[in-house]
């Protein structure tokens, strides 16, 4: 890993996956799962849980960048724009700091919508003894 290194990952979640996330977490707010209810809100359609979108960060860190063996230590999150089921998003990871003596990195985490606007922003601290070496 190097400072300013960027990794991107395209993803989307279906309405069925949003509904399953609602069941697993117990957050059954109808703005996420009921199209008739969501139609009466400012969003006009169901929106994804912010934490479902951010959960993608865990997948990327643990399996893709930097990959297996990564320990997720810290994450800040800002939910800036709604995210919708069945829409493609880009998650963007930019290495801000590498702390080699602790096998850690600080990474900016962003999710951008198809228009390029940031929906979710934050910063993660991860550790990986095999991929972030002294």
C-alpha positions in Angstrom: 0.0 0.0 0.0 1.2 3.5 -0.8 -0.1 7.0 0.1 -2.5 8.2 -2.6 -3.1 4.7 -4.0 -6.8 4.4 -5.1 -8.9 1.3 -5.4 -12.5 1.4 -6.8 -15.3 -1.2 -6.7 -18.6 -1.1 -8.4 -21.6 -2.5 -6.6 -25.4 -2.4 -6.2 -27.9 -4.0 -3.9 -31.4 -5.3 -4.9 -34.6 -4.4 -3.1 -34.6 -8.0 -1.9 -31.2 -7.6 -0.3 -32.4 -4.3 1.4 -35.4 -6.2 2.8 -33.1 -9.0 4.0 -30.8 -6.4 5.7 -33.9 -4.9 7.4 -34.8 -8.4 8.7 -31.3 -9.1 9.9 -30.8 -5.8 11.7 -34.4 -5.3 12.8 -34.5 -1.8 11.2 -37.8 -2.3 9.4 -38.4 1.4 8.8 -40.9 1.3 5.9 -38.9 4.0 4.0 -36.6 1.1 3.2 -39.1 -1.7 2.5 -42.5 -0.3 1.6 -42.8 1.4 -1.8 -46.2 2.9 -1.0 -44.8 4.4 2.2 -41.6 5.6 0.5 -43.6 7.2 -2.3 -45.0 9.7 0.2 -41.5 10.7 1.4 -39.0 13.2 0.0 -37.3 10.2 -1.6 -40.4 9.0 -3.6 -39.1 5.4 -3.5 -37.4 3.1 -1.1 -33.9 4.0 0.0 -31.2 1.7 1.2 -30.0 1.7 4.8 -26.9 3.8 5.0 -25.2 1.1 6.9 -25.9 -1.5 4.2 -24.0 0.7 1.7 -21.2 1.2 4.2 -21.1 -2.6 4.9 -19.5 -2.9 1.4 -16.3 -1.4 2.9 -15.9 -4.5 5.1 -16.2 -6.8 2.0 -13.6 -4.8 0.1 -11.1 -4.6 3.0 -11.4 -8.2 3.9 -11.4 -9.8 0.4 -10.2 -7.3 -2.2 -8.1 -4.4 -1.0 -5.8 -5.0 0.7 -7.5 -8.5 1.1 -7.5 -11.5 3.4 -6.2 -11.0 6.9 -7.3 -7.4 7.2 -8.5 -6.3 10.6 -11.0 -3.4 10.5 -10.1 -1.1 13.4 -12.1 2.1 12.9 -14.6 3.8 10.6 -16.2 7.2 10.5 -19.2 7.7 8.3 -21.2 10.7 6.9 -24.4 9.9 5.0 -24.7 12.8 2.5 -27.2 11.6 -0.2 -29.7 8.8 -0.3 -28.8 5.5 -2.0 -31.4 3.5 -3.9 -31.8 -0.3 -4.5 -31.0 -1.5 -8.0 -28.6 1.4 -8.7 -24.9 1.0 -9.5 -22.5 2.8 -7.2 -18.8 3.2 -7.1 -16.9 2.7 -3.8 -13.6 4.6 -3.8 -10.8 3.9 -1.4 -7.8 6.3 -1.2 -4.8 5.5 1.0 -4.1 8.6 3.2 -1.5 7.3 5.5 0.6 4.1 5.9 1.9 3.3 9.4 4.3 0.5 8.5 5.6 -0.1 12.1 2.1 -1.0 13.1 1.0 -2.6 9.8 -1.8 -0.1 9.6 -3.3 2.3 7.0 -5.7 5.1 7.1 -8.0 5.1 4.1 -10.6 7.6 2.9 -13.8 5.7 2.0 -16.4 7.1 -0.4 -19.5 5.9 -2.2 -20.4 7.8 -5.3 -23.7 7.7 -7.2 -24.0 7.4 -11.0 -23.8 11.2 -11.4 -20.5 11.2 -9.4 -21.9 12.8 -6.2 -20.7 11.5 -2.9 -23.4 9.6 -1.0 -21.3 8.3 1.8 -17.9 9.5 3.1 -15.7 8.5 5.9 -12.3 7.3 7.0 -11.2 3.8 8.0 -8.2 2.5 9.8 -7.2 -1.0 9.0 -4.4 -3.4 9.9 -2.9 -6.2 7.8 0.4 -7.8 8.8 0.9 -9.5 5.4 0.0 -6.6 3.1 1.2 -3.5 5.1 4.7 -4.5 6.0 7.4 -2.7 7.9 
